Amino acid sequence: MSRAHPWWMGPASWLGALVLVLLGRTWRVERIGTAEREARRHAGDPWIFALWHSRLLPLTFLHRRWGVGVLISQHRDGELIARIVEQLGFVTGRGSSTRGGEEGARDMLRLAEEGRILAITPDGPRGPAEKVKPGLVFLASRTGLPVIPVSASARREWRLRSWDGFRIPKPFSKVMIGYGPPLAVPERLEDGEAEAWRVRIQAAIEDVTRDLDRRMGNR
């Protein structure tokens, strides 16, 4: 047995994926702001999803089997998470701002070259919660892919006592998914522009999230 990959990793990943699919199929889902995203998808033009870590669960369910490239941390729990999302049809790059950062960036650039949609949780893997880190701006600038902010809000949900207050919509809850307009980060950024784009993307994710929470009656 390998310490990094114990025998139970495969069965646990299969079970985790199954539980998410079964739970997700009970949700009553409504999507808003889909027009520009769908137009790009039908045209075969990829982009980068930007979302908060705490709200990724319903987004993982709803975008399964799209072949989206996602960045997974090299922390101890990262291998299990990677295997679960691969069961759901995602393609993984490994690394983060705190561990394996350069390797993770190379993986995501490679996935972008393959023409894949990418998804980034710019506050992961350990926070601070709901704060965009510079890596997302770098990736968007290098790839030329627009950033589409996306979020989720549920009428009834569990909130874990984790660093980000991770949210799990309860069975049969109404779940609303919202997409913001694409943000085209310039391929060559002048001094100070990267920070301005980081702030702009931060505000865009916040706007989508705030609108969904308002519609759902959440604080």
N, C-alpha and C positions, 0 to 999 in steps of 0.2 A: 504493500500500500504506500502511496506517496503522501507525504504530509500536506502537499499543496492540493492534491486531488484525491481525497479519500473515496472509498468505494461507494458511499451513499450520495455523492455529488450528482451523478446521473439521474437516479430515481428522484432525488429531491427537486432537481430542476424540472423534470417532467411533471411532477406533482404541483410545483409552484405555478407553472404555466397553465395547467388544467384548472386549478382553483381560480386564477385570474379570469380565464375565459368563461367559466361557469358563473362567476360573480358578475362579470361584465354583461353577460347576456340577460341579466335581470334588470339592468339599469334602463331607465327611460331617457334616452339621449336626445338632446336638441343641439344643433350646430348653428352658429351665427358667423357672419363675415367670411363665408367660404368662397365667394365668387372669384377673387383674384388667385387664391390658392388652387382652385379647381382648374382655372384657365391655364395656369402654369403647368399643372400636372398633365392635363390633356395634351399640351404642347410639348411635353417631355423636357421642360425647363426646370432643373432642380433648384433647391433653396436650402437654407439652414433654419430649422425650427429652433426658437429660443424659448425656454420654459423654466419655471421654478421647480426645483427638485421636489418640493412638498406636494406638487400637483401632477406628478408624472404618471400616476397609476392609470387613471382613465384614458390618458393620452396614449399610453402604451397599448392598452386594449384596442382603442379605436384605430390605431395606425399599424396594427399587426399585419404581417404579410405584404407590406409595402416595400420591403427590402431597404428600409431606412438604415443609414449608418449612424451608430450611437457610440459615444465615448463612455467607457466604463472604468471606474477607478481600479488601481492595482492593490487596493486595501484587501484585507483578508476575506471580506464578504463579496468582493468584486467578481470572483470566479463563479460563484453561484448565481449572482445577478446576470452575468454575461451568458451563462448557459440557459437561464430562464428566457431571456429575451431572444436568444438565438432559436429556441424552440418556437417562438412566436413569429419568426421570419425576419428579425432584425439582423444586421451585420455589425460586429463590434470592433472598435478600436480600443486599445488598453492604455490607460494613463490618465493623469489629472494634473492640476496645478501644484499638487503637493507630492505626487509620487508618479514617476514615469512620464513627466510632462512632455519632454522632447519626443519620446517614442509615441505617445498619444497623438501629438500634433502631426507627426509623419503619417500615422495610420489614417487620420482624418483627411489629410491632403490626398492620400492615395485613394480613399473612398470617393472623394470629390472628383478626382480624375476619372473614376469609373462611371461618373454621371449619376451618382446616387444623391437622393435627398439626405441631408444630415440633420441630426437633432442634438442639441447641447443644453445641459442644465448649467448655466454660467455661475450659479452659486454653489454647485457641488464640488467635491463630494462631502465636505465638512463645514461649509459655510464661509463667511457669515451668510445667514439665510437671506434670500431675496436681495442679494447684492451682486451685480454683474462684475465678473473679473475680466481683465484685459484680453484673455485668450480668445474669447469669442470675436472681438474686433479684429484681432490678428488673423483668425481663420477666415472671416468674411472678406478681409482685404486681400489675402493671398489667393483665395479661390475665385473671387469675383461673384460669389453667390449672394443674393439678397437674403436678409434676415427677416423671417416672418415670426413675430411674437405670437405665442399661443398659450392659452391657459384653460383651466377647468374649474368648475364650482359645482358642488353637490348640495341638494336640499337637506339631506341627512347623511352624516359621515362620522367616522371615528377619527380622532386626531391622536397620533402617537406622541409619547414624551421623548421625542428625538430632537436633535439639534435644529431641525427645520419644522417640527410639528407636522410630520408627514400625515397626509390625509387619505383615508380609505372610504370611498362612498359605500354606504350600507346597501344591502340587497334591496332591490326594487325602488331605490331612490331615483329622483330626477337628477340628471347630470347635464350641465350645459357646457359646451365647448365653444370657445371664441378665438378667432384669428384676426390679428391686426394687419394693416397694410404692409407690404414689403418695404424694407429699408435697404437701400443700395449703398453699402460702404465703399468709398473710393479704393481703387487698387493701390494707389500710392498716397500715403497719408503724410502730411507735413507735421512738423513738431506741434504738439498740442492737440492735433486733430483726433488722435486715437482716444484721448480722454473725453473729448466732446462727443464722439460717437458712442463711447461706453455709457455716458450719461443719457444720451438720446435713446439707446436701446433699453436701458434700465427703465426710463419713463414709459416707453412703449409697452413693455411687459406689464408694468404697474397699471397702465390705463386699461388694458384688456382685462386684467384680473379684477380691478375695481369695478368695471362695468358688469362683469359676470356676477360678482358677489352682490352687487346692487339688485340685479335682476332676480337673483335667487333669495334675496332677503337675508344674506349673510353679512356679518360684520367684516 
